[in-house]
Amino acid sequence: MFKFLRRILVDLWLTYMPTGKPLEGFAFIVHPRDYGDVVSNVPLLKKLPKAWVMKYFHLVWPFTVSKIKGVKSLKTGKDLIGWVIGVPIFAHEMMEDRDLARRKIAKGVRLARHRGAAVVGLGGLTGSMTEGGAGLTKRDGFTITAGRAYTSFVVKSYADDVIEKFGLKREDLTIAIVGAAGGVGTAVTNLIFEEPYKHTILVDLERKLEHVANLIKDKKKTGFEITHQIGAVKKADIIITVTNAPEAIVGSDDITPGTVIIDDAQPSDISKEIIDARKDILVIEAGVLSAHEHIKVGTNFRLANPNELYCCLSEAMAIAASDWGGTYEPRNITPELIATISGIAQEMGFRLAPYQAYGKIVAQEQIQNVKNLLRQKLYSQNDTI
C-alpha cells in the first residue's frame, strides 16, 4: 500500500512539475478495460469493494503502472527506458464522458513527457478518443502514435497467416471489415482492397458510410458492399473487427460455422461467452505479438504468455528504437509508413503470437475443426484436409 501511494504521489508531482529530463525514452498510455485489468496491476485494490472501485476509480489521476526494460536503440545499442502510464477510466466511462477521457489522456501524456518519453503510444480507446493523437495539443518535440500503421499490418498478417495455414485462396473468400471508417479500419481496408478477395463487406455506423464510400471510390474494384447492418457479416468467411465500441457488438447469430474472426478491438468485439460456447469458429486477438524474452513490460495485459505485448506498444518501441527521423501524421497512415514501421518491427524481432483470445491459447483441435468446416463450405462436403 505504501509503495503504491508513494508512486502515485510522485506521478502527481511529475505531471505538473517538469523534471528537465532529456526526451529519449518512450511511454505507452493505457486504460482498464474492466475490473480485471485494475486488480491485475494494482492488487491492493482487491481489498476494496468491487462496486467502489468501478464507481470511483476515475477520481485517481494518471499514474505509472510499470517500467519497460530491454529495448535498445537500433543505431547505438543504448538501453531505452519505457513506462506504462495508466489512465484510470473504464472503457464505458470514456464513451459516456469523452471530455473527461480526453482530459485524463492529456494528463497521462504530460506525465509521460515529464518522465522523459520522446515517443508516446496510445493504447485501447485512448487513440480513438484523441483522433490517433492528432487531437492532442502541444505535441511539438515528441512523436505520438496510436499504433495504427503497425496494427493494420499485423491485422492483415493474421488474415494472411490463416489463409496460408488453411490452404485457402483469396479469390474464393468473402471478407468483412467491421469498423471500416476508423483509423485502423481505413488502413486495413486499403490493404485488403489490394488483394483479390471474391467479395468484401465494409461495415460501420450509418453516419460513417459516406466516409467509407469516399475511401474506396477511386479503387478499381468490384464485388464489395457497404452497410451499417452488422448481420451482413454472416456471409463472410473471415471477419476483421476494428471498432472502438465499449462492448461486444458481433452476436453469435451473426457468425456461421467455419468463420475466422480477426479481432483487433479493445475491448473485444466478440464476447467471451460466445468464444467459450462456439467451438465451430476461430477468434484471434489480432493486436498481440511475441517479443524477445529480454523485453520486460512489467504490466499484466492478461495475455497468454509473458513475452507477448500489443502491437500499438510495439510501434511506440519501434519508433523509439529507430531514432525516428520521419514525420508521423496520425490522420494519414500511408502504405509507405506501414512498410517503414513494419520493417523496423521485424528488425526488432516482433512476430505473430500463437492464436489466442481473452488470454487463452486456442486449442489445435479447434483450429483444425474450423479449418475443416471452412474448407467444406468453400470447396466440398468431403474436404477435411
C-alpha positions as CSV (number, residue, x, y, z in Angstrom):
1,M,0.0,0.0,0.0
2,F,2.8,2.4,1.0
3,K,4.7,1.8,-2.2
4,F,1.6,2.4,-4.4
5,L,0.7,5.6,-2.6
6,R,4.2,6.9,-2.8
7,R,4.3,6.1,-6.6
8,I,1.1,7.9,-7.4
9,L,2.1,10.9,-5.3
10,V,5.4,11.1,-7.2
11,D,3.4,10.9,-10.5
12,L,1.1,13.7,-9.4
13,W,4.2,15.9,-8.8
14,L,5.7,14.9,-12.1
15,T,2.5,15.7,-14.0
16,Y,2.7,19.3,-13.1
17,M,6.4,19.8,-12.4
18,P,8.7,19.2,-15.4
19,T,12.0,17.5,-14.4
20,G,14.1,18.7,-17.3
21,K,15.0,15.2,-18.3
22,P,16.1,14.7,-21.9
23,L,13.4,13.2,-24.2
24,E,14.8,9.9,-25.2
25,G,12.6,7.2,-23.8
26,F,9.1,6.1,-24.7
27,A,5.8,5.6,-22.9
28,F,2.5,3.7,-23.5
29,I,-0.8,5.1,-22.3
30,V,-3.4,2.5,-21.3
31,H,-6.8,2.4,-19.6
32,P,-8.5,-0.5,-17.8
33,R,-11.0,-2.4,-20.0
34,D,-12.7,-3.9,-16.9
35,Y,-12.2,-4.6,-13.2
36,G,-9.8,-7.5,-14.0
37,D,-7.3,-5.1,-15.6
38,V,-7.3,-2.9,-12.4
39,V,-6.8,-5.6,-9.8
40,S,-4.3,-7.5,-12.0
41,N,-2.0,-4.5,-11.9
42,V,-2.9,-2.9,-8.6
43,P,-3.6,-5.9,-6.4
44,L,-4.2,-3.9,-3.2
45,L,-7.5,-2.7,-4.7
46,K,-8.8,-6.2,-4.3
47,K,-9.2,-5.2,-0.6
48,L,-11.8,-2.6,-1.6
49,P,-15.4,-3.5,-2.7
50,K,-15.6,-4.0,-6.4
51,A,-18.6,-1.6,-6.7
52,W,-16.5,1.1,-5.1
53,V,-13.6,0.6,-7.5
54,M,-15.9,0.6,-10.5
55,K,-17.6,3.8,-9.4
56,Y,-14.7,5.9,-8.0
57,F,-11.6,4.7,-9.8
58,H,-11.8,7.6,-12.3
59,L,-11.1,10.0,-9.4
60,V,-7.5,8.9,-9.4
61,W,-5.0,10.8,-11.6
62,P,-2.9,9.1,-14.2
63,F,0.0,7.1,-12.7
64,T,2.9,4.9,-13.7
65,V,1.9,1.2,-13.9
66,S,5.4,-0.2,-14.7
67,K,8.8,0.5,-16.2
68,I,9.7,-1.2,-19.5
69,K,13.2,-2.6,-19.9
70,G,15.1,-4.5,-22.6
71,V,14.5,-2.1,-25.6
72,K,17.7,-0.9,-27.2
73,S,18.4,1.7,-29.8
74,L,19.0,0.0,-33.2
75,K,21.6,2.6,-34.1
76,T,23.7,2.9,-30.9
77,G,22.7,-0.1,-28.8
78,K,21.8,2.2,-25.9
79,D,19.2,1.0,-23.4
80,L,15.9,2.9,-23.8
81,I,13.6,3.1,-20.8
82,G,9.9,3.0,-21.2
83,W,6.9,3.5,-19.0
84,V,3.4,2.2,-19.0
85,I,1.1,5.0,-17.9
86,G,-2.4,4.1,-16.6
87,V,-5.3,6.4,-17.3
88,P,-7.9,5.5,-14.6
89,I,-11.1,5.5,-16.5
90,F,-13.0,2.4,-17.8
91,A,-14.0,1.9,-21.5
92,H,-17.7,2.5,-20.9
93,E,-16.9,5.7,-18.9
94,M,-14.8,7.0,-21.8
95,M,-17.6,6.7,-24.2
96,E,-20.1,8.3,-21.8
97,D,-17.9,11.3,-21.0
98,R,-15.4,11.9,-23.8
99,D,-14.3,15.3,-22.4
100,L,-13.3,13.7,-19.1
101,A,-11.5,10.9,-21.1
102,R,-9.6,13.4,-23.2
103,R,-8.5,15.4,-20.1
104,K,-7.2,12.3,-18.4
105,I,-5.4,11.2,-21.5
106,A,-3.8,14.6,-21.9
107,K,-2.6,14.4,-18.3
108,G,-1.2,10.9,-19.0
109,V,0.7,12.2,-22.0
110,R,2.1,15.1,-19.9
111,L,3.2,12.6,-17.2
112,A,4.9,10.5,-19.9
113,R,6.8,13.6,-21.3
114,H,7.9,14.7,-17.8
115,R,9.3,11.2,-17.3
116,G,11.4,11.7,-20.4
117,A,9.4,10.0,-23.2
118,A,10.3,11.1,-26.7
119,V,7.7,8.8,-28.1
120,V,4.2,8.2,-26.7
121,G,2.0,5.3,-27.7
122,L,-1.8,5.4,-27.2
123,G,-3.4,2.0,-26.3
124,G,-7.0,0.9,-26.2
125,L,-9.6,3.6,-26.7
126,T,-7.1,6.4,-25.9
127,G,-6.3,6.6,-29.6
128,S,-9.8,6.9,-30.9
129,M,-10.6,9.4,-28.2
130,T,-7.9,11.7,-29.5
131,E,-8.0,11.1,-33.2
132,G,-5.0,8.9,-33.0
133,G,-3.1,11.6,-31.1
134,A,-3.8,14.3,-33.6
135,G,-6.4,15.8,-31.3
136,L,-3.9,16.4,-28.5
137,T,-2.3,19.8,-28.3
138,K,1.3,20.7,-27.6
139,R,2.8,17.8,-29.5
140,D,5.9,19.7,-30.5
141,G,9.2,17.9,-29.8
142,F,7.9,14.4,-29.5
143,T,6.2,11.7,-31.5
144,I,2.7,10.4,-30.6
145,T,1.2,7.3,-32.1
146,A,-1.9,5.1,-31.7
147,G,-0.1,2.3,-33.4
148,R,-2.3,2.3,-36.4
149,A,0.4,1.7,-39.0
150,Y,1.8,-1.4,-37.4
151,T,-1.6,-2.6,-36.2
152,S,-3.1,-2.5,-39.7
153,F,-0.1,-4.5,-40.9
154,V,-0.4,-7.1,-38.1
155,V,-4.2,-7.5,-38.6
156,K,-3.7,-8.2,-42.3
157,S,-0.8,-10.5,-41.4
158,Y,-3.0,-12.6,-39.2
159,A,-5.5,-13.0,-42.0
160,D,-2.7,-13.9,-44.4
161,D,-1.4,-16.5,-41.8
162,V,-4.8,-18.2,-41.6
163,I,-5.2,-18.3,-45.4
164,E,-1.8,-19.9,-45.7
165,K,-2.2,-22.4,-42.9
166,F,-5.7,-23.4,-44.1
167,G,-4.7,-23.7,-47.7
168,L,-7.2,-21.2,-49.0
169,K,-7.4,-18.8,-52.0
170,R,-8.4,-15.2,-51.6
171,E,-10.4,-15.5,-54.8
172,D,-12.7,-17.9,-53.0
173,L,-13.2,-15.9,-49.8
174,T,-15.7,-13.3,-48.6
175,I,-14.1,-10.9,-46.1
176,A,-15.8,-8.4,-43.9
177,I,-14.3,-5.4,-42.1
178,V,-16.3,-4.1,-39.1
179,G,-15.3,-0.5,-38.2
180,A,-14.1,0.3,-41.7
181,A,-14.3,4.0,-41.2
182,G,-12.0,4.2,-38.2
183,G,-8.3,4.8,-38.2
184,V,-7.2,1.2,-38.3
185,G,-10.2,0.3,-40.3
186,T,-9.3,2.7,-43.0
187,A,-5.8,1.4,-43.2
188,V,-6.8,-2.2,-43.2
189,T,-9.5,-1.5,-45.9
190,N,-6.8,0.0,-48.1
191,L,-4.6,-3.1,-47.6
192,I,-7.4,-5.6,-48.2
193,F,-8.6,-3.8,-51.4
194,E,-5.2,-4.6,-52.9
195,E,-6.0,-8.3,-52.5
196,P,-8.1,-10.4,-54.9
197,Y,-10.9,-11.4,-52.5
198,K,-14.1,-12.7,-54.0
199,H,-16.3,-10.3,-52.0
200,T,-15.6,-7.6,-49.5
201,I,-18.1,-6.3,-46.9
202,L,-17.5,-2.9,-45.3
203,V,-19.5,-2.3,-42.1
204,D,-19.7,0.8,-39.9
205,L,-22.3,3.1,-38.4
206,E,-24.8,4.6,-40.8
207,R,-23.4,8.2,-40.3
208,K,-19.9,7.0,-41.3
209,L,-20.9,5.2,-44.5
210,E,-20.2,8.2,-46.7
211,H,-16.6,8.2,-45.4
212,V,-16.3,4.5,-46.3
213,A,-17.7,5.2,-49.8
214,N,-15.2,8.0,-50.3
215,L,-12.4,5.8,-49.1
216,I,-12.9,3.3,-52.0
217,K,-14.4,5.5,-54.7
218,D,-11.2,5.6,-56.7
219,K,-10.5,1.9,-56.3
220,K,-10.8,-0.2,-59.4
221,K,-12.7,-2.9,-57.5
222,T,-15.9,-4.9,-57.9
223,G,-17.5,-7.4,-55.6
224,F,-18.0,-5.3,-52.5
225,E,-20.8,-3.8,-50.4
226,I,-21.1,-1.1,-47.8
227,T,-23.6,-1.4,-45.0
228,H,-24.4,-0.4,-41.4
229,Q,-26.1,-3.8,-40.8
230,I,-23.9,-6.0,-38.6
231,G,-25.8,-9.0,-39.7
232,A,-24.2,-8.7,-43.1
233,V,-21.1,-10.4,-41.7
234,K,-23.0,-13.7,-41.7
235,K,-21.9,-14.0,-45.3
236,A,-18.2,-13.7,-44.5
237,D,-15.6,-16.4,-44.2
238,I,-13.2,-14.0,-42.5
239,I,-14.3,-11.1,-40.3
240,I,-12.0,-8.3,-39.2
241,T,-13.3,-6.3,-36.3
242,V,-11.6,-2.9,-35.6
243,T,-14.2,-0.8,-33.8
244,N,-13.9,1.4,-30.8
245,A,-17.2,0.2,-29.3
246,P,-17.0,-0.2,-25.4
247,E,-18.6,-3.6,-25.6
248,A,-19.0,-6.6,-27.9
249,I,-21.1,-5.9,-31.0
250,V,-20.9,-9.1,-33.0
251,G,-23.5,-11.7,-31.8
252,S,-23.5,-15.4,-32.1
253,D,-26.3,-15.3,-34.7
254,D,-24.0,-13.2,-36.9
255,I,-21.4,-15.9,-37.2
256,T,-21.7,-19.0,-39.3
257,P,-19.8,-22.2,-38.5
258,G,-16.3,-22.2,-40.0
259,T,-15.8,-18.5,-39.7
260,V,-12.5,-16.9,-38.7
261,I,-12.6,-13.6,-36.8
262,I,-9.6,-11.4,-36.6
263,D,-10.5,-9.2,-33.6
264,D,-8.4,-6.1,-33.0
265,A,-11.0,-4.2,-30.9
266,Q,-10.1,-3.3,-27.3
267,P,-12.4,-4.1,-25.6
268,S,-13.1,-7.1,-27.8
269,D,-16.0,-7.0,-30.3
270,I,-16.7,-10.7,-29.5
271,S,-17.9,-11.6,-26.0
272,K,-16.0,-14.3,-24.0
273,E,-19.3,-16.2,-23.7
274,I,-19.6,-16.6,-27.4
275,I,-16.0,-17.7,-27.7
276,D,-16.3,-20.2,-25.0
277,A,-19.6,-21.6,-26.4
278,R,-18.7,-21.7,-30.1
279,K,-16.0,-24.3,-30.9
280,D,-17.0,-24.1,-34.6
281,I,-15.5,-20.6,-35.1
282,L,-12.0,-19.3,-34.6
283,V,-11.4,-15.9,-32.9
284,I,-7.9,-14.5,-33.0
285,E,-6.9,-11.5,-30.9
286,A,-5.2,-9.6,-33.7
287,G,-3.3,-7.0,-31.7
288,V,-1.0,-9.4,-29.9
289,L,2.7,-10.1,-30.8
290,S,5.5,-12.1,-29.4
291,A,8.7,-10.2,-28.5
292,H,12.2,-11.2,-27.4
293,E,12.3,-12.5,-23.9
294,H,14.7,-9.8,-22.8
295,I,11.9,-7.2,-23.2
296,K,10.2,-6.9,-19.9
297,V,7.0,-4.8,-19.9
298,G,6.1,-5.2,-16.2
299,T,2.4,-4.7,-16.8
300,N,-0.1,-7.5,-16.7
301,F,-2.0,-7.2,-20.0
302,R,-3.7,-10.6,-19.3
303,L,-2.2,-12.2,-22.4
304,A,-1.4,-15.9,-22.8
305,N,2.4,-15.7,-22.5
306,P,4.7,-13.4,-20.6
307,N,6.7,-12.3,-23.7
308,E,3.6,-11.0,-25.5
309,L,2.6,-7.4,-26.0
310,Y,0.2,-5.3,-28.0
311,C,1.3,-4.1,-31.4
312,C,0.3,-0.4,-30.6
313,L,3.0,-0.7,-27.8
314,S,5.3,-2.4,-30.3
315,E,5.0,0.6,-32.7
316,A,6.0,3.0,-30.0
317,M,9.0,0.8,-29.2
318,A,9.9,0.6,-32.9
319,I,9.8,4.4,-33.4
320,A,11.9,5.0,-30.3
321,A,14.4,2.3,-31.1
322,S,14.9,3.6,-34.7
323,D,15.6,7.1,-33.6
324,W,12.7,8.2,-35.8
325,G,13.6,10.9,-38.3
326,G,10.4,10.9,-40.3
327,T,7.1,12.8,-39.9
328,Y,4.3,10.9,-38.2
329,E,0.9,12.2,-39.0
330,P,-1.8,10.2,-37.1
331,R,-4.5,11.0,-39.6
332,N,-2.6,9.8,-42.6
333,I,-1.5,6.2,-42.4
334,T,0.1,5.7,-45.8
335,P,1.3,2.4,-47.3
336,E,4.9,3.8,-47.1
337,L,4.5,4.5,-43.4
338,I,3.1,1.0,-42.8
339,A,6.1,-0.5,-44.7
340,T,8.6,1.5,-42.7
341,I,7.2,0.7,-39.3
342,S,6.7,-3.0,-40.0
343,G,10.2,-3.2,-41.3
344,I,11.6,-1.7,-38.1
345,A,9.4,-4.0,-36.0
346,Q,10.7,-7.0,-38.0
347,E,14.3,-5.9,-37.3
348,M,13.4,-5.8,-33.6
349,G,12.2,-9.4,-33.7
350,F,8.4,-8.9,-33.2
351,R,6.4,-11.7,-34.7
352,L,2.8,-13.0,-34.7
353,A,1.8,-14.7,-31.4
354,P,0.1,-18.1,-31.1
355,Y,-3.6,-17.7,-31.8
356,Q,-5.4,-16.6,-28.7
357,A,-8.5,-14.8,-27.3
358,Y,-9.1,-13.4,-23.9
359,G,-5.6,-14.5,-22.8
360,K,-6.2,-18.2,-23.7
361,I,-4.4,-20.1,-26.4
362,V,-6.8,-21.6,-29.0
363,A,-6.6,-25.4,-29.0
364,Q,-5.1,-27.0,-32.1
365,E,-8.2,-29.3,-32.2
366,Q,-10.4,-26.3,-32.5
367,I,-8.2,-24.7,-35.2
368,Q,-8.3,-27.9,-37.2
369,N,-12.1,-28.2,-36.8
370,V,-12.7,-24.6,-38.1
371,K,-10.3,-25.3,-41.0
372,N,-12.3,-28.4,-42.0
373,L,-15.6,-26.5,-41.7
374,L,-14.4,-23.6,-43.7
375,R,-12.9,-25.8,-46.5
376,Q,-16.1,-27.9,-46.6
377,K,-18.1,-24.7,-47.0
378,L,-15.9,-23.4,-49.8
379,Y,-14.8,-26.4,-51.7
380,S,-16.6,-29.7,-50.9
381,Q,-18.5,-31.6,-48.3
382,N,-15.8,-34.3,-48.1
383,D,-12.8,-32.0,-47.9
384,T,-11.2,-32.3,-44.4
385,I,-7.6,-31.7,-45.2
